[in-house]
Amino acid sequence: MRVPIFQVDAFTSRRFRGNPAAVMVLPDFPDDCTMQAISAENNLAETAFLVMRPGDYRLRWFTPTVEVPLCGHATLATAAVVMERLRPEMDAVVFDTASGPLPVIRTENGYVMDFPSRPSVRAPAPPALVAALGVAPREVWVNAYNYLAVMDDARTVRTLSPDMSAVAALDRPGVIVTAPGDDGYDVVSRYFAPAKGIPEDPVTGGAHCMLAPYWAARLEKTSLRAYQASARGGEIDCRLNGDRVALRGRCVFYLEGHAEI
């Protein structure tokens, strides 16, 4: 079967920055093993699989090793594919996903996604987390998805070099490291998820669903300008709306073609 495939740099306005995602448009979802093999072949942080029918946009995401319940940058990339290539007359789409309906609207300044918030609770710093990071966080917060390690300054976040084997062995699939922002940003962060086949994710929408409620409470503001300080780097505008988080970002197309599966 020959199907359309796109590669899009998400959460950036410059090619070769942000987070690249593959988007495959399918008549139906193939079996999970096939989608996992395709994602491993693409070897990007996520491949999004879109099944599109009139009024129905079903979306799933796979890393090179596992299916994930929520992915921000691949959703952003898929929205750009739908509204810039497949249905350019549209200015909004709602994706049916494992995390429920995810609306995305097109604006003059990119795309705005409406995602569920992921609150966290403060916890003692696990010794294994401190050892994996190589530095003791100021605070540690946790939910079912990630550890959130809060550092004193952005420089610590930017220069961190974790032990990826130790991070992969933790009892959460991912670790967000964050600090107050620099260079005009409210928040700076990085995200490590080697247990999901992503040693460092360049720019992570799902992580900001956890970052937004934490920083909104700490900074006493609901709108945040965030920067994820990976080697590629990316920008996310976040707005906390009760139990939802609006994430705004731009996309740049890199590759368009067809795949044989």
Secondary structure, DSSP 8 states (H G I E B T S, - for coil): -EEEEEEEEES-SSTTSSEEEEEEEESS---HHHHHHHHHHHTSSEEEEEEEETTEEEEEEE-SS-EES--HHHHHHHHHHIIIII-TT-SEEEEEETTEEEEEEEETTEEEEEEE----EEE---HHHHHHHTS--SEEEE-SSEEEEE-SSHHHHHH----HHHHHTSSSSEEEEEEE--TT-SEEEEEEEGGGTEEEESS-HHHHHHHHHHHHHHHT-SEEEEEE-SSS-EEEEEEEETTEEEEEE-EEEEEEEEEE-
